[in-house]
């Protein structure tokens, strides 16, 4: 399969020929994976905003969530939508691009230009599919460190991210504690709960059960497992919301009808909404990447290498932390965020904590929440003063 046909079958040219800047790493610069394999060659797609100052001390790394990308403050070339964190990043905003140099890369295993299952394996000339080694959160962070160093940056002023992005933030502070001055893990946890793993497994099995999945080789067959991926997205999307928000927005309201249809079309507005979420998702995301990234989240366990002790993981850390949770988030509930805070306290680390009162669930970190933005603004500004970053 040539590059053109592979790109067309993926439905997303960005996976192979990204329109954003790309950092290439050859066979002499492999990425050492937790799976015990060296991955090379490697490419990392990324975007930057703002300018790096003279002493290279104002760099902020943004780590994206499971289904996001490296366009947090610019228009997506796939969907045409504005950046997913546009209210947060930009001139005069809490992450002020007039003041900071902001970096965001597509994670390894993703489908927006960094090496992932939709990328071309140079050994075969075809997409990796399931021949790509399993990727972990720590692998993602290793790749980000390679990119940051390629950009000539030794130490990051701050690392910020929510959900899977928050996992990356925590991993940065454990893997490279001397490289991170300030850390903002948002709506996340030190590991996935059994419930979270269960929801991910339902999604993966939905993809695998789709006859068009073709054991992960759907590109070669000119197919895409859109039905399975749509169901996976529908299931996951429910976990991003809250019962209160669902009731407020949809309740038991009927969709485009006054009486029940006595069939299996979308009688209720919530059914129509979830179907829409599923079908729009498959237009921008690769099914195999969904398998890889959910597996990476499931494997994540910060305390795993420290005899199960979170406090040991953060021992001696000089990083300034601010953790933020949301009161109605049942995917990463406040108590899981607090567990990290308690571990940081036990390790005598500098840590603050904010719980935002909202009924918007886990996805609140992507929505317009003024108290959330104010908390980030206050922490980043305080850390900048401590760092000696003048306005």
C-alpha positions in Angstrom: 0.0 0.0 0.0 1.4 3.4 -0.9 1.3 6.5 1.3 -1.5 8.1 -0.7 -3.9 5.1 -0.5 -3.0 4.5 3.2 -3.8 8.2 3.9 -7.1 8.1 2.0 -8.3 4.9 3.7 -7.6 6.4 7.1 -9.9 9.3 6.4 -7.4 11.6 8.0 -4.3 12.8 6.1 -3.0 14.4 9.3 -2.1 10.9 10.6 0.6 10.5 7.9 1.2 14.0 6.4 0.5 16.5 9.3 0.1 20.1 8.4 1.7 21.1 11.7 5.5 21.2 12.4 7.0 17.7 12.8 10.1 16.6 14.7 11.8 13.6 13.1 14.0 11.2 15.0 16.0 8.7 13.0 17.3 5.2 13.8 20.1 6.7 15.8 17.6 8.4 18.2 15.1 5.6 19.1 12.3 6.0 21.7 12.9 3.4 24.4 9.5 1.9 25.2 8.3 0.3 28.4 7.4 -2.7 26.3 11.2 -3.3 26.0 11.3 -2.2 22.3 13.1 0.7 20.7 10.8 2.5 18.4 12.4 4.2 15.4 12.2 6.1 13.2 9.9 8.4 15.1 8.0 11.5 14.3 6.2 13.9 16.7 3.7 16.5 15.4 3.4 19.6 17.4 2.4 23.2 17.6 3.8 26.2 19.4 2.3 29.5 20.4 4.2 32.6 21.6 7.9 33.1 21.7 10.7 31.5 23.7 12.5 34.1 25.9 16.3 34.7 25.8 17.1 32.3 28.6 14.6 29.7 27.5 12.8 29.7 30.9 9.2 30.5 29.8 8.2 27.3 28.1 4.9 25.6 29.0 4.0 22.2 27.8 0.3 21.4 27.3 -0.5 17.7 27.5 -3.7 16.7 25.7 -6.5 14.3 26.7 -7.5 11.0 25.1 -9.4 12.3 22.1 -7.8 15.7 21.8 -4.8 16.8 19.7 -2.0 19.3 19.5 -4.3 22.1 18.3 -5.3 23.5 21.7 -5.3 27.1 20.6 -5.6 26.9 16.8 -8.1 25.6 14.3 -8.1 21.9 13.7 -7.2 21.0 10.1 -9.5 18.0 10.4 -12.7 19.4 11.9 -12.2 23.1 11.2 -13.2 23.8 14.8 -11.4 26.3 17.0 -8.8 25.0 19.5 -10.1 22.9 22.3 -8.5 25.1 25.0 -8.9 28.4 23.2 -10.5 30.1 26.3 -7.3 29.2 28.3 -4.4 29.8 25.9 -3.7 33.0 24.0 -2.8 36.7 24.5 -3.9 38.0 27.9 -5.4 34.6 28.9 -4.4 32.5 31.9 -1.8 30.8 29.7 -0.7 34.0 28.2 1.1 33.6 24.8 2.4 37.2 25.1 4.3 35.9 28.1 4.9 32.2 27.7 6.1 29.9 24.9 3.5 27.2 24.7 4.2 23.7 23.2 1.6 21.0 22.6 2.5 17.7 20.8 0.3 14.9 19.5 1.0 11.9 21.8 2.8 8.8 20.5 0.1 6.3 19.6 -2.2 9.1 18.5 -3.6 9.7 15.0 -2.7 13.4 14.2 0.8 13.1 12.9 2.9 11.6 15.7 3.9 7.9 15.2 0.9 5.8 15.9 -0.9 2.7 14.5 -2.1 4.7 11.4 1.5 5.8 10.6 3.5 4.0 7.9 5.8 1.3 9.1 9.0 1.9 7.0 9.7 -1.8 7.1 6.5 -2.7 5.3 5.3 0.5 3.6 1.9 -0.1 5.2 0.3 1.3 8.4 1.6 -0.2 11.6 -1.9 -1.3 12.8 -1.4 -3.6 15.7 2.2 -4.3 14.9 3.0 -1.0 16.7 4.2 -1.9 20.2 1.9 -1.0 23.1 2.5 2.6 24.3 2.4 3.8 27.9 1.9 7.2 29.4 5.6 7.1 30.4 6.5 6.5 26.7 4.5 9.5 25.7 6.4 11.6 28.2 9.7 10.3 27.0 8.8 11.3 23.5 7.7 14.8 24.7 11.1 15.2 26.5 12.8 14.3 23.2 10.8 17.1 21.5 11.4 19.6 24.2 15.2 19.0 24.0 15.0 19.2 20.2 13.5 22.7 20.7 16.5 23.6 22.8 14.7 23.7 26.1 16.3 22.2 29.2 13.7 23.0 31.8 10.0 23.6 31.5 8.4 26.4 33.4 5.1 24.5 33.6 3.4 21.3 32.4 -0.4 21.5 32.2 -3.0 18.9 31.2 -6.4 17.3 32.0 -7.5 13.7 32.2 -5.0 11.7 30.2 -3.1 14.9 29.9 -3.1 15.1 33.7 -1.5 11.6 33.8 1.2 12.9 31.6 1.8 15.9 33.9 2.2 13.6 36.9 4.5 11.3 35.0 6.7 14.3 34.0 7.1 15.3 37.6 8.1 11.7 38.6 10.3 10.8 35.6 12.0 14.2 35.3 11.4 16.1 38.5 14.3 18.5 37.8 12.8 19.5 34.5 9.5 20.8 35.7 9.2 24.0 37.8 5.4 24.0 38.1 2.8 21.3 37.4 -1.0 21.5 36.9 -2.6 18.1 36.8 -6.4 18.6 36.2 -9.3 16.1 36.6 -7.0 13.1 36.8 -5.6 10.4 39.1 -2.5 8.5 40.0 -3.9 5.4 38.3 -7.1 4.1 36.6 -9.8 2.6 38.8 -11.3 -0.8 37.9 -14.4 1.0 36.8 -12.5 3.1 34.3 -10.7 0.1 33.0 -14.0 -1.6 32.6 -15.5 1.2 30.5 -12.4 1.3 28.3 -12.6 -2.5 27.8 -16.2 -2.1 26.7 -15.1 0.5 24.1 -12.2 -1.7 22.9 -14.4 -4.7 22.5 -17.0 -2.6 20.5 -14.2 -1.8 18.1 -12.8 -5.3 17.9 -16.3 -6.8 17.4 -16.9 -4.6 14.3 -16.5 -6.9 11.3 -14.8 -4.0 9.4 -12.0 -3.9 12.1 -10.3 -6.8 10.2 -8.0 -7.7 13.2 -6.6 -4.1 13.0 -5.7 -4.3 9.3 -8.7 -2.4 8.0 -6.6 0.0 6.0 -5.4 -2.8 3.8 -9.0 -3.9 3.2 -10.2 -0.3 2.4 -12.5 -0.4 5.5 -13.0 1.4 8.8 -14.8 0.0 11.8 -17.0 3.1 12.2 -19.9 1.4 14.0 -17.7 -0.1 16.7 -15.7 3.1 17.2 -19.0 5.1 17.4 -20.3 2.8 20.1 -17.0 3.1 22.0 -17.3 6.9 21.8 -20.9 6.9 23.0 -20.0 4.7 26.0 -17.0 6.9 26.9 -18.9 10.1 26.4 -21.4 9.2 29.1 -18.5 9.0 31.6 -17.4 12.5 30.7 -20.8 13.9 31.7 -22.8 13.9 35.0 -26.3 12.7 35.7 -27.2 16.2 36.8 -26.0 17.7 33.5 -27.7 15.0 31.4 -31.0 15.6 33.3 -30.7 19.4 32.9 -29.9 19.2 29.2 -32.0 16.3 28.1 -34.2 14.8 30.8 -36.6 12.4 29.1 -37.4 14.8 26.3 -38.4 13.2 23.0 -36.5 13.8 19.8 -38.5 15.4 17.0 -41.7 13.7 18.1 -44.6 14.1 20.5 -45.2 10.4 21.2 -43.1 7.3 21.6 -42.3 5.6 18.3 -42.5 2.1 19.6 -39.4 1.1 17.7 -35.6 1.5 18.0 -35.0 4.8 16.3 -33.9 7.6 18.6 -37.0 8.3 20.6 -35.2 10.4 23.2 -33.0 13.5 22.8 -30.2 11.8 24.7 -30.1 8.9 22.2 -29.9 11.3 19.3 -27.1 13.3 21.0 -25.0 10.2 21.7 -25.5 8.9 18.2 -24.3 12.2 16.9 -21.3 12.2 19.2 -20.4 8.7 17.9 -20.7 9.4 14.2 -18.8 12.8 14.3 -16.0 11.1 16.3 -15.3 8.5 13.7 -14.6 11.2 11.2 -11.6 12.5 13.1 -10.2 9.6 15.1 -8.5 6.3 14.2 -9.9 3.1 15.8 -6.6 1.5 16.5 -5.4 4.7 18.2 -8.4 4.4 20.4 -7.3 1.0 21.5 -3.7 2.1 22.1 -4.5 5.2 24.1 -7.1 3.7 26.3 -4.7 0.9 27.0 -2.0 3.4 27.9 -4.4 5.0 30.4 -5.3 1.6 31.9 -1.6 0.7 32.4 -0.8 4.0 34.2 0.1 3.6 37.8 2.4 6.2 39.3 3.0 4.3 42.5 3.6 1.0 40.7 7.4 1.5 40.6 7.5 2.7 44.2 6.2 -0.3 46.2 2.7 1.1 45.8 3.6 4.3 47.7 2.6 7.5 46.0 4.5 9.5 48.6 7.7 7.7 47.5 7.0 8.6 43.9 7.2 12.3 44.8 9.9 12.2 47.4 12.2 15.1 47.2 10.3 16.9 44.4 11.0 20.6 44.1 8.1 21.1 41.6 5.3 23.4 42.6 1.9 21.6 42.2 -1.6 22.7 41.8 -4.3 20.0 41.4 -7.8 20.8 40.2 -10.8 18.6 40.4 -14.6 19.0 39.6 -17.3 18.2 42.1 -19.4 16.2 39.7 -16.6 14.3 38.0 -17.2 10.6 38.6 -14.6 9.4 36.1 -11.8 11.0 38.2 -13.6 12.0 41.4 -12.3 14.5 43.8 -11.1 11.9 46.2 -8.7 10.5 43.6 -7.2 14.0 43.1 -7.0 14.4 46.9 -5.1 11.1 47.2 -2.4 12.7 45.0 -2.5 15.9 47.1 -2.1 13.8 50.3 0.9 12.0 48.8 2.5 15.2 47.9 1.9 16.5 51.4 3.6 13.4 52.8 6.5 14.0 50.5 6.8 17.6 51.7 6.2 18.9 48.2 4.7 22.3 47.5 1.1 21.7 46.6 -2.2 23.5 46.4 -5.6 22.1 45.6 -8.9 23.4 44.2 -12.2 21.7 43.7 -14.5 23.5 41.3 -18.2 23.2 42.1 -20.0 22.4 38.9 -22.6 19.9 37.6 -20.8 19.5 34.2 -18.9 16.4 35.0 -15.4 15.4 33.8 -15.6 17.4 30.7 -15.8 20.6 32.7 -12.1 21.2 32.2 -12.8 21.7 28.5 -15.7 24.1 29.1 -16.2 27.7 30.1 -15.7 27.5 33.8 -14.6 31.0 35.1 -13.6 29.7 38.5 -11.4 27.0 36.8 -9.7 29.6 34.6 -9.2 31.9 37.6 -7.5 29.1 39.5 -5.1 28.4 36.7 -4.4 32.1 36.2 -3.6 32.6 39.9 -1.3 29.5 40.1 0.6 30.2 36.9 1.0 33.9 37.8 2.3 33.0 41.2 4.7 30.4 39.8 5.9 32.9 37.2 6.8 35.4 40.0 8.7 32.7 41.8 10.5 31.7 38.6 11.4 35.4 38.0 9.4 35.7 34.8 8.6 39.4 34.6 5.7 40.7 32.5 
